[in-house]
């Protein structure tokens, strides 16, 4: 076994966090869909897919390292969103929380002198910079747009989907 029990437990907990994020993004996407904002809805549906992919990366790593996968129960996602700003702010807050969780797993890998886990976690650390930056920028655009959310839709169209380029490269 290439992974210790404590690190296995931390990564399994992170699987739950990533799946919870996926669920949260479905709720946010559904809110934007109900507001007839298809670009924002699609953006958050893609974010949901990405979070699920992150969960699977952890699952595969734990399995490849000889650990046992144990997916924790996922708490219910809050269902009520009352504005675009609050929806995107919730996403940013979640990404900041996930960044802290990822950093804690890296700290544990360093403490345990687990070089394989450190190498694996570096991808997530880099990814969190992108995720936080993206949500922070989107929140700024939403705040500047105010009630004119079609401007945010236009922003997303012009910005494009950076993950589409990554998917094409794989």
VMD Tcl script that draws the C-alpha trace (Angstrom):
set ca {
  {0.00 0.00 0.00}
  {1.46 3.35 -1.09}
  {-0.94 5.50 0.93}
  {-1.43 5.70 4.68}
  {-4.77 5.43 6.45}
  {-4.85 9.10 7.50}
  {-4.20 10.35 3.98}
  {-6.71 7.85 2.59}
  {-9.33 9.19 5.01}
  {-8.55 12.79 4.04}
  {-8.83 12.01 0.34}
  {-12.07 10.09 0.86}
  {-13.46 13.11 2.73}
  {-12.39 15.26 -0.22}
  {-14.34 13.00 -2.57}
  {-17.40 13.95 -0.53}
  {-16.53 17.64 -0.73}
  {-16.07 17.49 -4.49}
  {-19.41 15.68 -4.92}
  {-21.08 18.24 -2.65}
  {-19.60 21.00 -4.84}
  {-20.99 19.24 -7.91}
  {-24.44 19.22 -6.31}
  {-24.14 22.87 -5.30}
  {-23.29 23.83 -8.86}
  {-26.33 21.94 -10.15}
  {-28.52 24.02 -7.83}
  {-26.82 27.23 -9.01}
  {-27.15 26.19 -12.67}
  {-30.82 25.41 -12.10}
  {-31.35 28.84 -10.55}
  {-29.84 30.53 -13.60}
  {-31.82 28.30 -15.93}
  {-35.03 29.29 -14.16}
  {-34.03 32.94 -14.64}
  {-33.63 32.32 -18.41}
  {-29.90 32.91 -18.30}
  {-28.61 30.00 -20.38}
  {-24.92 30.96 -20.46}
  {-24.73 31.18 -16.68}
  {-26.69 27.94 -16.38}
  {-24.35 26.16 -18.81}
  {-21.30 27.58 -17.03}
  {-22.43 26.12 -13.71}
  {-23.53 22.80 -15.24}
  {-19.98 22.50 -16.62}
  {-18.61 23.40 -13.18}
  {-20.72 20.60 -11.72}
  {-19.25 18.12 -14.20}
  {-15.75 19.33 -13.38}
  {-16.26 18.84 -9.64}
  {-17.47 15.29 -10.25}
  {-14.33 14.71 -12.32}
  {-12.25 15.98 -9.40}
  {-13.97 13.47 -7.10}
  {-13.15 10.69 -9.54}
  {-9.49 11.76 -9.68}
  {-9.30 11.27 -5.90}
  {-11.08 7.92 -6.12}
  {-8.70 6.67 -8.80}
  {-5.64 7.89 -6.89}
  {-6.73 6.17 -3.68}
  {-7.37 2.93 -5.57}
  {-4.08 3.09 -7.48}
  {-2.19 3.77 -4.25}
  {-3.75 0.70 -2.63}
  {-6.14 2.50 -0.33}
  {-9.79 1.75 0.30}
  {-12.39 4.12 -1.11}
  {-15.10 5.14 1.31}
  {-17.39 7.89 0.07}
  {-18.93 9.91 2.89}
  {-22.56 10.93 3.03}
  {-23.20 14.17 1.16}
  {-25.18 16.80 3.04}
  {-28.21 18.27 1.31}
  {-27.41 21.32 -0.79}
  {-29.19 24.54 0.17}
  {-31.94 25.03 -2.40}
  {-32.76 28.72 -2.05}
  {-30.96 31.33 -4.12}
  {-32.37 34.82 -4.33}
  {-29.98 36.62 -6.66}
  {-27.24 36.10 -9.20}
  {-24.77 37.80 -6.90}
  {-25.59 35.47 -4.00}
  {-25.36 32.43 -6.27}
  {-21.89 33.35 -7.53}
  {-20.79 34.44 -4.05}
  {-21.80 30.99 -2.75}
  {-19.66 29.43 -5.50}
  {-16.68 31.62 -4.60}
  {-17.07 30.84 -0.89}
  {-17.19 27.14 -1.70}
  {-14.04 27.33 -3.84}
  {-12.23 29.12 -1.01}
  {-13.30 26.34 1.36}
  {-12.16 23.66 -1.07}
  {-8.82 25.45 -1.42}
  {-8.36 25.20 2.34}
  {-9.25 21.50 2.23}
  {-6.80 20.86 -0.62}
  {-4.05 22.72 1.25}
  {-4.73 20.60 4.35}
  {-4.36 17.39 2.33}
  {-1.09 18.67 0.87}
  {0.11 19.57 4.37}
  {-0.67 16.02 5.47}
  {1.17 14.56 2.46}
  {4.19 16.72 3.32}
  {4.02 15.75 6.99}
  {3.91 12.06 6.03}
  {6.72 12.54 3.51}
  {4.43 11.03 0.84}
  {6.01 12.27 -2.38}
  {3.50 10.50 -4.63}
  {0.59 12.19 -2.90}
  {2.38 15.55 -3.04}
  {2.84 15.16 -6.77}
  {-0.83 14.24 -7.18}
  {-2.00 17.16 -5.02}
  {-0.01 19.77 -6.96}
  {-2.51 19.50 -9.81}
  {-5.34 20.34 -7.40}
  {-3.44 23.24 -5.90}
  {-2.93 24.74 -9.35}
  {-6.57 24.02 -10.21}
  {-7.80 25.86 -7.13}
  {-5.99 29.03 -8.20}
  {-7.93 28.86 -11.46}
  {-11.24 28.06 -9.73}
  {-11.00 30.86 -7.16}
  {-9.84 33.36 -9.76}
  {-12.65 32.41 -12.14}
  {-15.35 32.73 -9.48}
  {-13.88 35.96 -8.12}
  {-13.82 37.47 -11.63}
  {-17.36 36.27 -12.34}
  {-18.59 37.76 -9.08}
  {-17.02 41.09 -10.03}
  {-18.73 41.00 -13.43}
  {-22.09 40.13 -11.84}
  {-21.73 42.97 -9.34}
  {-20.84 45.48 -12.07}
  {-23.72 44.30 -14.25}
  {-26.25 44.71 -11.45}
  {-29.70 43.87 -12.78}
  {-28.42 43.78 -16.37}
  {-27.47 40.10 -16.26}
  {-27.54 39.81 -20.04}
  {-24.19 41.61 -19.87}
  {-22.89 38.69 -17.81}
  {-24.24 36.29 -20.41}
  {-22.34 38.24 -23.08}
  {-19.19 38.17 -20.93}
  {-19.37 34.38 -20.70}
  {-19.86 34.02 -24.46}
  {-16.87 36.26 -25.19}
  {-14.74 34.59 -22.51}
  {-15.33 31.10 -23.85}
  {-14.94 27.93 -21.87}
  {-11.33 27.41 -20.79}
  {-12.16 23.82 -19.87}
  {-13.19 23.05 -23.45}
  {-9.59 23.67 -24.50}
  {-8.34 21.35 -21.75}
  {-10.81 18.63 -22.75}
  {-9.63 18.85 -26.36}
  {-6.01 18.50 -25.27}
  {-6.61 15.28 -23.34}
}
mol new
graphics top color blue
foreach p $ca { graphics top sphere $p radius 0.5 }
foreach p [lrange $ca 0 end-1] q [lrange $ca 1 end] { graphics top cylinder $p $q radius 0.2 }
display resetview
